[in-house]
């Protein structure tokens, strides 16, 4: 299909670009002040960090501030992520920032803002986008490239940032809102946690050739990480959520951040961070509940795009009747690798102990722990007698966080079923981890291959768990995903999780649309547990007929038929459908149901048709006018990330001098291959040079933000 043409326009003509909060502009002004006060001119060739006298912490030379604005409308959310890259050096810079987005985000837009110029990105095949970006960079043109590394990890690269200049990169995406026990949740990942990337040598044997690298793109998902004991947090973030729930609201809470909630109507709230600006060192989570007795039983939404109808359905099956608890074999797997040090380890232990306490002698139990090694408490699951449970409690209490995260072997051991003939017993695996690994596809393939009659329940631990790994592993494992972010959540969330494990599931679910050409996603609907609604999307040629949902609830047949005429108008549903279909196709590729060639062709076609980011497509924005003078060198910098809150830097990266960051990388943009650059000592100033002018600029930006907000309120909103 033909590609859209990049275009420039005045900033004032783009209402979505103007909707930046005053707090974000103030944070940006703070970066300017810090850059002016702390960063001296860097020698040619430095990029990532300016280094002070011996023993002093390095200072990032390219700074970043982020503003996230989310509009929630019923079951979907539309987000705008604005990243401001500030060049504090006298060099022309290229900046690379690795950042997270929700794992189910349908990323469909990017703009590059240079003063009053707005350059709208094209969606292209990844290789073509990289070529266009490289050509623009070499020609001295401003350009931005957005690439997907994982469904929840993205990279923005911005070329030719002038000395002292700030450029904005704005990302837009659509996502659905998950529901559990009538509670809706919005999660905004704010930091990419350091990943453990297994080496290929671990897979090779003496008799065979070296194995393929399980993480061939390890360099792209391993940005430098700052040591919080030596460097203050960077990458300040502001968040605004405009919530229109579609029903009368009850409690609105955040378990991760202090928030300010302003009522905008019975069904609406405006949520901001109580502190205004926070460092990007933990995920943001917002939950809301309907007012008592006002929970909707179903929702059916439709959108018309290019002559086709897209549906999004949320149906809550009835609670299963109380039934005797089946005898269960439960294997707990706990991650005690270095990334779990500190608060995460305490949370994981508490969550596992809560599960042990609910077992009865009719059940059988085992516990597996892993770091770069693994071992099991028992050779196989044993009856959960008081003596066995005491041994398990002691085993768990003695665990310490250390070493790497070799997840594959303990996962296979937990799924191995020594008694597949015992179909009367329910076999469950509860996996507690932060998921901080880079070889996700190997994990998914192993679950598909070894699941059998088991069900896999993933428990995400800590301030920044790997949502892509956790959620997708649970989907393939026909279980569920639970997050525990602090000790205060252990009791509530483990009670909910273990109630699911003890409750009969809604099984054998199907969704049938009367229209013969309907395409439903996911094609294979998952089992559901207590409090979980069924969510699916469909595409059809005509918005007429019915959709029938059927299954077994507590072993008894259940059916519900809905008229498509009941569907209400929604926005962004076509992108939700396409994103789900792309995810299904990726799973089919990983599990061998589709060849790589067939899967790639399907993914590429869907991505280009719906304008979505995938591993095969990227967004590229190029300004037509060259800006960097010919012959002027371009310096490249990988922006450092904060260590996720609660992590221990020394345990993850080891003891020893890191200069404030783990494995900093500095390089020339024109170099044929990245290479290390010697760290030159640079004396840092002790006073804030230029402080007053920068303070005035900060005040001006804050006033500008207020003015833009008022102006935005009078401008028509741009459709998602």
C-alpha positions as CSV (number, residue, x, y, z in Angstrom):
1,X,0.0,0.0,0.0
2,X,1.2,3.6,-0.6
3,X,2.9,5.2,2.3
4,X,1.6,8.5,3.8
5,X,3.7,11.5,3.1
6,X,5.4,13.3,6.0
7,X,4.2,16.7,6.6
8,X,5.1,19.8,8.6
9,X,2.7,22.2,10.3
10,X,2.5,24.8,12.9
11,X,2.4,23.6,16.5
12,X,-0.7,25.6,17.1
13,X,-2.5,23.6,14.4
14,X,-1.9,20.3,16.2
15,X,-4.1,20.4,19.3
16,X,-2.8,17.0,20.5
17,X,0.7,18.4,20.5
18,X,-0.2,21.4,22.6
19,X,-1.7,19.4,25.4
20,X,1.5,19.4,27.5
21,X,1.0,19.9,31.3
22,X,2.7,22.9,33.0
23,X,4.4,20.4,35.3
24,X,6.0,18.7,32.3
25,X,7.3,22.1,31.0
26,X,8.6,22.9,34.5
27,X,10.4,19.6,34.6
28,X,11.9,20.4,31.2
29,X,13.0,23.8,32.5
30,X,14.6,22.0,35.5
31,X,16.6,19.8,33.0
32,X,17.7,23.0,31.3
33,X,18.8,24.5,34.6
34,X,20.6,21.3,35.6
35,X,22.3,21.0,32.3
36,X,23.5,24.6,32.4
37,X,24.6,24.4,36.0
38,X,26.4,21.0,35.8
39,X,27.5,20.3,32.3
40,X,30.6,21.8,30.9
41,X,31.4,21.6,27.2
42,X,32.2,18.0,26.4
43,X,35.2,16.9,24.4
44,X,34.4,15.7,20.9
45,X,33.6,12.0,21.1
46,X,31.9,12.0,24.4
47,X,28.2,11.4,24.3
48,X,26.5,9.5,27.1
49,X,28.1,11.0,30.2
50,X,30.3,13.9,31.4
51,X,32.8,12.6,34.0
52,X,34.0,14.7,36.9
53,X,37.1,14.4,39.1
54,X,38.2,11.0,40.2
55,X,35.5,9.3,42.3
56,X,32.8,11.8,41.2
57,X,29.5,10.6,39.7
58,X,29.0,11.1,36.0
59,X,26.5,13.6,34.7
60,X,24.2,12.7,31.8
61,X,25.0,15.1,28.9
62,X,21.7,14.5,27.0
63,X,18.7,14.8,29.2
64,X,15.1,13.6,29.0
65,X,11.7,14.5,30.4
66,X,8.5,12.7,29.7
67,X,4.8,13.6,29.9
68,X,2.1,10.9,29.6
69,X,-1.5,11.9,29.0
70,X,-4.1,9.1,28.9
71,X,-7.8,9.3,28.0
72,X,-9.8,6.3,29.3
73,X,-13.2,5.7,27.6
74,X,-15.0,2.7,29.0
75,X,-13.0,-0.4,28.0
76,X,-10.2,1.3,26.0
77,X,-7.5,3.9,26.7
78,X,-5.8,6.3,24.3
79,X,-2.3,7.6,25.4
80,X,0.1,10.3,24.2
81,X,3.7,10.0,25.4
82,X,5.8,13.1,24.9
83,X,9.5,12.8,25.3
84,X,11.7,15.9,25.4
85,X,15.3,15.4,24.5
86,X,17.5,18.3,25.8
87,X,21.1,18.7,24.5
88,X,23.2,20.3,27.2
89,X,26.5,20.1,25.2
90,X,28.1,22.2,22.5
91,X,28.0,19.2,20.1
92,X,25.4,18.1,17.6
93,X,23.9,15.0,19.2
94,X,22.1,11.8,18.4
95,X,20.2,10.4,21.3
96,X,18.9,6.9,21.9
97,X,16.4,6.1,24.6
98,X,15.0,2.6,25.5
99,X,11.7,2.8,27.2
100,X,8.6,0.7,28.0
101,X,5.0,0.7,26.9
102,X,2.2,-1.6,27.9
103,X,2.6,-5.1,26.3
104,X,-0.7,-4.8,24.6
105,X,-0.2,-1.3,23.3
106,X,-1.2,-0.7,19.7
107,X,1.4,1.9,18.8
108,X,0.1,3.8,15.8
109,X,1.7,7.3,15.7
110,X,4.9,9.4,16.2
111,X,5.6,13.0,15.6
112,X,8.8,15.0,15.8
113,X,8.4,18.6,17.1
114,X,11.1,21.2,16.3
115,X,10.0,24.5,17.7
116,X,6.8,25.2,15.8
117,X,7.4,22.5,13.2
118,X,5.6,19.2,13.5
119,X,6.9,16.3,11.4
120,X,4.4,13.4,11.2
121,X,6.0,10.0,11.0
122,X,5.5,7.3,8.3
123,X,4.9,3.7,9.1
124,X,7.4,1.6,7.0
125,X,9.0,-1.8,7.0
126,X,11.7,-1.8,9.6
127,X,14.7,-1.9,7.2
128,X,13.3,0.8,5.0
129,X,12.6,3.0,8.0
130,X,16.2,2.5,9.2
131,X,17.6,3.4,5.8
132,X,15.5,6.6,5.6
133,X,16.7,7.6,9.1
134,X,20.3,6.9,8.3
135,X,20.2,9.0,5.1
136,X,18.6,11.9,7.0
137,X,21.1,11.7,9.8
138,X,24.0,11.7,7.3
139,X,22.5,14.7,5.4
140,X,22.3,16.7,8.6
141,X,18.5,16.6,8.7
142,X,16.5,16.3,12.0
143,X,15.0,12.8,12.2
144,X,13.4,10.4,14.7
145,X,13.1,6.6,14.5
146,X,10.8,4.5,16.7
147,X,11.5,0.8,16.8
148,X,9.9,-2.1,18.7
149,X,12.4,-4.4,20.5
150,X,9.8,-6.4,22.4
151,X,6.0,-5.8,22.6
152,X,6.7,-3.8,25.7
153,X,10.2,-2.4,25.0
154,X,10.7,0.4,22.4
155,X,13.6,2.5,21.2
156,X,13.5,6.2,20.1
157,X,16.5,7.5,18.3
158,X,16.7,11.2,17.5
159,X,19.4,12.6,15.1
160,X,20.9,16.1,14.8
161,X,19.9,17.7,18.0
162,X,21.6,21.1,17.9
163,X,23.7,22.4,20.9
164,X,21.4,23.7,23.6
165,X,18.3,22.5,21.7
166,X,15.2,20.6,23.0
167,X,13.2,18.5,20.6
168,X,10.0,16.6,21.3
169,X,9.1,13.1,20.2
170,X,5.4,12.2,20.7
171,X,4.2,8.6,20.7
172,X,0.5,7.6,20.5
173,X,-1.0,4.2,21.3
174,X,-4.3,2.4,22.1
175,X,-4.9,-0.3,24.6
176,X,-7.7,-2.2,26.4
177,X,-8.4,-2.0,30.1
178,X,-8.2,-5.3,32.0
179,X,-10.8,-6.3,34.5
180,X,-10.6,-8.5,37.6
181,X,-13.2,-8.9,40.3
182,X,-15.0,-5.7,38.9
183,X,-11.8,-3.7,39.3
184,X,-10.4,-2.0,36.2
185,X,-6.6,-1.4,36.0
186,X,-4.4,0.9,34.0
187,X,-0.7,0.2,34.1
188,X,1.9,2.5,32.6
189,X,5.4,1.0,32.6
190,X,7.9,3.8,33.3
191,X,11.3,2.0,33.3
192,X,12.8,-1.0,31.4
193,X,14.3,-3.2,34.1
194,X,17.8,-4.6,33.4
195,X,17.5,-8.0,31.7
196,X,19.5,-11.1,32.3
197,X,20.4,-12.4,28.9
198,X,21.5,-16.1,28.9
199,X,24.6,-16.8,26.8
200,X,24.7,-19.2,23.9
201,X,27.5,-21.1,25.5
202,X,25.1,-22.4,28.1
203,X,23.2,-24.3,25.4
204,X,26.2,-25.8,23.5
205,X,27.6,-29.2,24.2
206,X,31.0,-30.6,23.5
207,X,29.7,-32.8,20.6
208,X,27.8,-30.1,18.8
209,X,28.5,-26.8,17.2
210,X,27.9,-23.6,19.3
211,X,24.2,-23.0,19.8
212,X,22.5,-19.9,18.4
213,X,22.4,-16.9,20.6
214,X,19.1,-17.0,22.6
215,X,19.1,-13.2,22.8
216,X,20.6,-12.0,19.5
217,X,19.5,-8.4,20.1
218,X,20.9,-8.2,23.7
219,X,22.7,-4.9,23.0
220,X,19.4,-3.2,22.0
221,X,17.6,-4.1,25.3
222,X,20.6,-3.4,27.6
223,X,20.9,0.4,28.0
224,X,23.2,1.8,30.7
225,X,21.7,1.9,34.2
226,X,22.5,4.5,36.8
227,X,23.6,3.6,40.3
228,X,21.2,5.3,42.7
229,X,23.8,5.4,45.4
230,X,26.0,7.7,43.3
231,X,23.6,9.5,40.9
232,X,20.3,11.3,41.5
233,X,17.3,9.9,39.6
234,X,16.9,11.1,36.0
235,X,14.2,11.1,33.4
236,X,11.4,13.0,35.3
237,X,7.8,12.1,34.4
238,X,4.4,13.7,34.7
239,X,1.2,11.7,34.3
240,X,-2.4,12.8,33.7
241,X,-5.3,10.4,33.3
242,X,-8.7,11.6,32.2
243,X,-11.1,8.8,33.2
244,X,-14.6,8.3,31.7
245,X,-15.5,4.9,33.1
246,X,-18.9,4.5,31.4
247,X,-20.5,3.7,34.8
248,X,-20.9,5.4,38.2
249,X,-17.5,5.3,39.9
250,X,-16.5,4.1,43.3
251,X,-13.0,4.0,44.6
252,X,-10.1,5.3,42.4
253,X,-6.7,4.3,43.8
254,X,-3.0,3.9,43.0
255,X,-0.9,1.4,44.8
256,X,2.4,2.7,43.3
257,X,2.2,6.5,43.5
258,X,0.5,9.2,45.5
259,X,-2.2,10.7,43.3
260,X,-4.6,13.6,43.2
261,X,-8.2,12.7,42.1
262,X,-10.6,15.4,40.9
263,X,-14.2,14.5,40.2
264,X,-15.4,15.6,36.7
265,X,-18.8,13.9,36.9
266,X,-20.5,10.7,38.3
267,X,-18.5,8.7,35.7
268,X,-15.5,10.8,35.3
269,X,-12.3,11.7,37.2
270,X,-9.1,13.5,36.4
271,X,-6.0,11.9,38.0
272,X,-2.6,13.5,38.4
273,X,0.5,12.7,40.5
274,X,0.4,14.3,43.9
275,X,4.1,15.1,43.7
276,X,3.7,16.5,40.2
277,X,7.0,15.2,38.8
278,X,8.5,11.8,39.7
279,X,11.5,9.9,38.5
280,X,11.0,7.0,36.0
281,X,11.9,4.2,38.4
282,X,8.7,2.2,38.9
283,X,5.6,1.4,36.9
284,X,2.4,3.5,37.5
285,X,-0.8,1.6,38.3
286,X,-4.3,3.1,38.6
287,X,-7.3,1.1,39.6
288,X,-11.0,2.0,39.8
289,X,-14.2,0.2,40.8
290,X,-17.9,0.8,40.0
291,X,-20.1,2.2,42.7
292,X,-21.8,-0.5,44.7
293,X,-24.3,-2.6,42.7
294,X,-23.4,-0.6,39.5
295,X,-21.0,-3.1,37.9
296,X,-21.8,-3.7,34.2
297,X,-22.4,-7.3,33.2
298,X,-21.4,-6.8,29.6
299,X,-20.2,-4.3,27.1
300,X,-20.4,-4.4,23.3
301,X,-18.6,-1.6,21.4
302,X,-18.2,-1.1,17.6
303,X,-16.2,1.1,15.2
304,X,-16.6,1.5,11.5
305,X,-13.3,1.8,9.6
306,X,-12.8,1.6,5.8
307,X,-16.2,-0.1,5.3
308,X,-15.7,-2.7,7.9
309,X,-17.1,-3.1,11.4
310,X,-14.9,-3.9,14.4
311,X,-16.4,-5.2,17.6
312,X,-15.0,-5.3,21.2
313,X,-16.9,-7.4,23.6
314,X,-16.6,-7.8,27.4
315,X,-18.9,-10.5,28.9
316,X,-18.9,-11.6,32.5
317,X,-20.0,-15.2,32.9
318,X,-22.0,-16.1,36.0
319,X,-20.2,-17.4,39.1
320,X,-19.8,-21.1,39.2
321,X,-21.8,-22.9,41.9
322,X,-19.9,-23.9,44.9
323,X,-18.4,-27.3,44.4
324,X,-16.0,-29.5,46.4
325,X,-12.4,-28.4,46.0
326,X,-10.5,-30.8,43.8
327,X,-7.3,-32.4,45.0
328,X,-4.4,-30.3,43.6
329,X,-0.8,-30.8,42.8
330,X,0.8,-27.3,43.2
331,X,4.4,-26.6,42.4
332,X,5.7,-23.2,43.5
333,X,8.6,-21.7,41.5
334,X,10.4,-18.8,43.1
335,X,13.1,-16.6,41.5
336,X,16.0,-15.8,43.9
337,X,18.3,-14.2,41.3
338,X,20.1,-11.0,41.9
339,X,17.4,-8.8,40.5
340,X,15.1,-9.9,43.2
341,X,17.3,-8.6,46.0
342,X,15.7,-6.5,48.7
343,X,12.0,-5.7,48.7
344,X,11.2,-8.1,45.7
345,X,12.6,-11.1,47.6
346,X,10.4,-10.3,50.7
347,X,7.3,-9.9,48.5
348,X,8.0,-13.2,46.7
349,X,8.5,-15.1,49.9
350,X,5.4,-13.7,51.5
351,X,3.4,-14.5,48.4
352,X,4.6,-18.1,48.3
353,X,4.1,-18.6,52.1
354,X,0.5,-17.4,51.7
355,X,0.0,-20.1,49.1
356,X,1.4,-22.8,51.3
357,X,-1.0,-21.8,54.1
358,X,-4.0,-22.6,51.9
359,X,-3.0,-26.2,51.1
360,X,-4.6,-29.2,52.7
361,X,-3.3,-32.8,53.2
362,X,-5.4,-33.8,50.1
363,X,-3.1,-31.6,48.0
364,X,0.4,-32.3,47.0
365,X,3.2,-29.6,47.0
366,X,6.7,-28.9,45.8
367,X,8.9,-25.8,45.7
368,X,11.6,-25.0,43.1
369,X,14.0,-22.1,43.5
370,X,16.3,-20.7,40.8
371,X,19.0,-18.2,40.0
372,X,21.7,-19.3,37.5
373,X,21.2,-22.7,39.1
374,X,18.1,-24.4,40.4
375,X,17.0,-27.1,42.8
376,X,13.7,-28.6,44.1
377,X,12.7,-29.2,47.7
378,X,11.3,-32.7,46.8
379,X,12.0,-35.0,43.8
380,X,8.3,-34.6,43.0
381,X,5.2,-33.2,44.7
382,X,4.5,-34.8,48.1
383,X,1.3,-34.7,50.2
384,X,0.9,-31.3,51.9
385,X,1.2,-32.6,55.4
386,X,2.2,-30.3,58.3
387,X,5.7,-31.7,58.2
388,X,6.1,-31.1,54.4
389,X,4.7,-27.6,54.8
390,X,7.2,-26.8,57.6
391,X,10.0,-28.0,55.3
392,X,8.8,-25.8,52.5
393,X,8.5,-22.8,54.8
394,X,12.1,-23.3,56.0
395,X,13.3,-23.8,52.4
396,X,11.7,-20.5,51.4
397,X,12.8,-18.6,54.5
398,X,16.5,-19.5,53.8
399,X,16.5,-18.2,50.3
400,X,18.8,-15.2,49.4
401,X,18.8,-13.2,46.1
402,X,22.0,-13.7,44.1
403,X,23.3,-14.7,40.7
404,X,21.8,-14.7,37.2
405,X,18.3,-15.6,36.0
406,X,18.3,-18.9,34.1
407,X,14.5,-19.4,33.9
408,X,14.2,-22.1,31.3
409,X,15.4,-25.2,33.2
410,X,13.3,-24.7,36.3
411,X,10.3,-23.9,34.2
412,X,10.7,-27.2,32.3
413,X,11.1,-29.1,35.6
414,X,8.0,-27.5,37.1
415,X,5.9,-28.4,34.0
416,X,7.2,-32.0,33.8
417,X,4.3,-34.2,34.8
418,X,5.3,-37.5,36.4
419,X,1.7,-38.8,36.6
420,X,-0.2,-37.6,33.5
421,X,-2.8,-40.3,34.1
422,X,-4.1,-38.7,37.3
423,X,-6.7,-36.6,35.5
424,X,-8.9,-36.3,38.6
425,X,-6.2,-34.1,40.2
426,X,-5.7,-30.5,39.1
427,X,-2.1,-29.7,38.3
428,X,-1.0,-26.1,38.9
429,X,2.3,-24.2,38.7
430,X,2.7,-20.9,40.5
431,X,5.7,-18.9,39.2
432,X,6.9,-15.9,41.2
433,X,9.4,-13.7,39.4
434,X,10.1,-10.2,38.1
435,X,10.6,-11.7,34.7
436,X,13.8,-9.8,34.1
437,X,15.1,-11.9,31.2
438,X,15.7,-11.2,27.5
439,X,15.0,-14.7,26.1
440,X,11.2,-14.5,26.3
441,X,10.6,-16.5,23.1
442,X,12.4,-19.6,24.5
443,X,10.2,-19.4,27.6
444,X,7.0,-19.2,25.5
445,X,8.0,-22.2,23.3
446,X,8.9,-24.3,26.4
447,X,5.5,-23.6,28.0
448,X,3.7,-24.6,24.8
449,X,5.7,-27.7,24.4
450,X,5.5,-28.9,28.0
451,X,2.2,-27.6,29.4
452,X,0.2,-30.8,29.1
453,X,-2.6,-30.8,31.7
454,X,-0.8,-28.2,33.9
455,X,-2.0,-24.6,34.3
456,X,0.6,-21.8,34.8
457,X,-0.1,-18.9,37.1
458,X,2.4,-16.0,36.8
459,X,3.0,-13.7,39.7
460,X,4.9,-10.5,38.8
461,X,7.0,-9.2,41.6
462,X,8.5,-5.7,42.2
463,X,8.3,-2.2,40.9
464,X,8.8,-2.9,37.2
465,X,8.0,-6.6,36.2
466,X,8.3,-7.7,32.6
467,X,4.6,-7.6,31.7
468,X,5.2,-9.1,28.2
469,X,6.7,-12.2,29.6
470,X,4.3,-12.6,32.5
471,X,1.1,-12.0,30.7
472,X,1.9,-14.0,27.6
473,X,3.3,-16.9,29.6
474,X,0.0,-17.0,31.6
475,X,-2.0,-16.9,28.3
476,X,-0.1,-19.8,26.8
477,X,-0.1,-21.6,30.1
478,X,-4.0,-21.2,30.4
479,X,-3.6,-19.6,33.8
480,X,-3.6,-16.0,35.0
481,X,-1.3,-13.1,35.8
482,X,-1.1,-11.3,39.1
483,X,1.1,-8.4,40.1
484,X,2.5,-7.8,43.6
485,X,4.3,-4.4,43.7
486,X,4.9,-4.1,47.5
487,X,4.3,-6.0,50.7
488,X,1.1,-4.1,51.4
489,X,-0.5,-5.9,48.3
490,X,0.6,-9.4,49.3
491,X,-2.5,-10.2,51.4
492,X,-5.1,-8.9,49.0
493,X,-3.7,-10.1,45.8
494,X,-2.6,-13.5,46.9
495,X,-6.1,-14.1,48.4
496,X,-7.5,-13.3,45.0
497,X,-5.0,-15.5,43.2
498,X,-5.3,-18.5,45.4
499,X,-9.1,-18.3,45.3
500,X,-8.8,-18.6,41.5
501,X,-6.7,-21.7,41.9
502,X,-9.3,-23.3,44.2
503,X,-12.3,-22.3,42.1
504,X,-13.7,-24.1,39.0
505,X,-12.9,-22.3,35.8
506,X,-15.1,-21.3,33.0
507,X,-13.9,-23.6,30.2
508,X,-14.5,-24.6,26.6
509,X,-15.4,-21.0,25.7
510,X,-16.3,-20.1,22.2
511,X,-17.6,-16.9,20.5
512,X,-19.6,-17.2,17.3
513,X,-20.7,-14.3,15.2
514,X,-23.7,-15.0,12.9
515,X,-22.0,-13.1,10.0
516,X,-20.1,-15.8,8.0
517,X,-17.1,-13.6,7.3
518,X,-16.4,-12.6,10.9
519,X,-12.8,-12.9,12.2
520,X,-12.7,-13.3,16.0
521,X,-9.5,-12.8,18.0
522,X,-8.3,-14.6,20.0
523,X,-9.4,-17.5,18.0
524,X,-9.0,-19.8,21.0
525,X,-10.6,-18.2,24.0
526,X,-8.9,-18.7,27.3
527,X,-10.2,-20.4,30.4
528,X,-11.5,-17.9,32.9
529,X,-11.3,-17.9,36.7
530,X,-13.3,-16.2,39.4
531,X,-13.9,-12.5,38.7
532,X,-12.5,-12.6,35.2
533,X,-14.6,-11.4,32.2
534,X,-14.2,-12.7,28.7
535,X,-12.8,-10.1,26.3
536,X,-12.5,-10.6,22.5
537,X,-12.6,-8.5,19.3
538,X,-14.0,-9.3,15.9
539,X,-14.0,-7.9,12.4
540,X,-16.9,-8.3,10.0
541,X,-18.3,-6.8,6.8
542,X,-21.8,-5.9,8.1
543,X,-22.8,-4.8,11.7
544,X,-25.9,-7.0,11.7
545,X,-26.8,-10.3,13.4
546,X,-25.7,-11.7,16.7
547,X,-22.7,-12.9,18.7
548,X,-23.1,-16.0,20.9
549,X,-20.8,-16.8,23.7
550,X,-20.9,-20.4,25.2
551,X,-18.9,-22.5,27.5
552,X,-19.0,-24.6,30.7
553,X,-19.3,-22.9,34.1
554,X,-18.5,-25.3,36.9
555,X,-18.9,-28.2,34.5
556,X,-22.4,-27.1,33.4
557,X,-23.3,-25.6,29.9
558,X,-23.7,-21.8,29.7
559,X,-24.7,-19.6,26.7
560,X,-25.3,-15.9,26.1
561,X,-26.5,-14.4,22.8
562,X,-26.1,-10.6,22.1
563,X,-27.5,-8.6,19.3
564,X,-25.0,-6.6,17.4
565,X,-27.5,-3.8,17.3
566,X,-26.8,-3.3,21.1
567,X,-23.2,-2.3,20.4
568,X,-22.4,1.3,21.2
569,X,-19.9,3.5,19.3
570,X,-16.3,3.2,20.4
571,X,-12.9,4.5,19.2
572,X,-9.7,2.6,18.4
573,X,-11.3,-0.8,18.3
574,X,-9.9,-1.6,14.9
575,X,-6.4,-1.1,16.2
576,X,-7.2,-3.3,19.3
577,X,-8.4,-6.0,16.9
578,X,-5.3,-5.8,14.7
579,X,-2.9,-5.7,17.7
580,X,-4.6,-8.9,19.1
581,X,-4.4,-10.7,15.8
582,X,-0.7,-9.7,15.4
583,X,0.0,-11.1,18.9
584,X,-1.8,-14.4,18.0
585,X,0.3,-14.7,14.9
586,X,3.5,-14.1,16.8
587,X,2.5,-16.9,19.2
588,X,1.7,-19.2,16.2
589,X,5.2,-18.5,14.9
590,X,6.9,-19.2,18.2
591,X,5.0,-22.4,18.8
592,X,5.5,-23.7,15.3
593,X,1.9,-23.5,14.1
594,X,3.0,-21.1,11.4
595,X,6.2,-20.9,9.5
596,X,8.3,-17.8,10.1
597,X,7.7,-16.7,6.5
598,X,3.9,-17.0,6.7
599,X,3.7,-15.3,10.1
600,X,5.9,-12.4,9.0
601,X,3.7,-11.9,5.9
602,X,0.6,-11.8,8.0
603,X,2.1,-9.4,10.6
604,X,3.5,-7.1,8.0
605,X,0.2,-6.9,6.1
606,X,-1.8,-6.1,9.3
607,X,0.8,-3.6,10.5
608,X,0.8,-1.6,7.3
609,X,-3.0,-1.8,6.9
610,X,-3.6,-0.5,10.4
611,X,-0.5,1.7,10.8
612,X,0.9,-0.2,13.8
613,X,4.4,-0.7,15.2
614,X,5.6,-4.3,15.3
615,X,9.0,-6.0,15.2
616,X,8.7,-5.7,11.4
617,X,7.6,-2.1,11.1
618,X,8.9,1.2,12.5
619,X,7.9,4.8,12.5
620,X,10.3,7.4,11.0
621,X,9.9,11.2,10.8
622,X,12.3,13.2,8.7
623,X,12.5,17.0,8.5
624,X,13.2,18.1,4.9
625,X,15.6,20.9,5.7
626,X,19.3,20.0,6.6
627,X,20.4,21.7,9.8
628,X,23.8,20.3,10.9
629,X,26.5,22.2,9.0
630,X,28.5,20.0,6.6
631,X,31.7,18.6,8.2
632,X,30.4,19.1,11.8
633,X,30.7,15.9,13.7
634,X,27.7,14.1,15.2
635,X,28.0,12.6,18.7
636,X,25.8,9.7,19.8
637,X,24.5,9.0,23.3
638,X,22.6,6.2,24.9
639,X,20.5,7.8,27.6
640,X,20.9,6.0,30.9
641,X,17.9,4.6,32.8
642,X,17.2,4.6,36.6
643,X,17.5,1.4,38.5
644,X,13.9,0.2,39.3
645,X,12.9,1.2,42.8
646,X,13.7,-1.6,45.3
647,X,16.5,-3.1,43.3
648,X,20.0,-3.4,44.6
649,X,22.6,-2.1,42.1
650,X,25.6,-4.1,43.5
651,X,23.6,-7.4,43.6
652,X,22.5,-7.0,40.0
653,X,25.7,-5.6,38.5
654,X,28.3,-6.8,41.0
655,X,30.6,-4.9,43.3
656,X,33.3,-2.7,41.9
657,X,33.8,0.7,40.3
658,X,31.0,1.5,37.8
659,X,31.5,5.3,37.7
660,X,27.8,5.7,38.6
661,X,26.5,3.6,35.7
662,X,26.6,0.0,34.6
663,X,28.5,-0.5,31.3
664,X,28.3,3.0,29.9
665,X,28.6,3.1,26.1
666,X,30.0,6.2,24.3
667,X,30.5,6.3,20.6
668,X,30.7,8.5,17.5
669,X,27.5,8.4,15.4
670,X,29.5,8.0,12.2
671,X,31.6,5.1,13.5
672,X,31.2,1.8,11.7
673,X,30.8,-0.1,14.9
674,X,30.3,1.0,18.5
675,X,33.4,0.9,20.7
676,X,34.5,1.9,24.1
677,X,35.9,5.4,24.7
678,X,38.3,6.2,27.5
679,X,36.7,8.2,30.3
680,X,38.4,11.5,30.4
681,X,38.4,13.5,33.6
682,X,36.5,16.8,33.3
683,X,36.3,19.3,36.1
684,X,32.8,20.2,36.9
685,X,31.7,23.7,37.9
686,X,30.7,24.3,41.5
687,X,28.2,27.1,40.7
688,X,25.1,27.3,38.5
689,X,26.4,29.2,35.5
690,X,23.5,30.9,33.7
691,X,21.0,30.0,36.5
692,X,18.9,33.2,36.4
693,X,18.3,33.1,32.6
694,X,17.4,29.4,32.8
695,X,15.1,30.0,35.8
696,X,13.3,32.7,33.8
697,X,13.0,30.3,30.9
698,X,11.5,27.7,33.3
699,X,8.9,30.2,34.5
700,X,8.1,31.2,30.9
701,X,7.6,27.5,30.0
702,X,5.3,27.0,32.9
703,X,3.2,30.0,31.9
704,X,3.2,28.7,28.3
705,X,1.9,25.4,29.5
706,X,-1.0,27.1,31.3
707,X,-1.8,29.1,28.2
708,X,-1.7,26.0,26.0
709,X,-4.0,24.1,28.3
710,X,-6.5,26.9,28.2
711,X,-6.2,27.1,24.4
712,X,-6.5,23.3,24.1
713,X,-9.8,23.5,26.0
714,X,-11.2,25.8,23.3
715,X,-9.9,23.8,20.4
716,X,-11.8,20.8,19.0
717,X,-10.2,17.5,20.2
718,X,-8.5,15.4,17.6
719,X,-10.1,12.1,17.1
720,X,-8.1,9.1,18.2
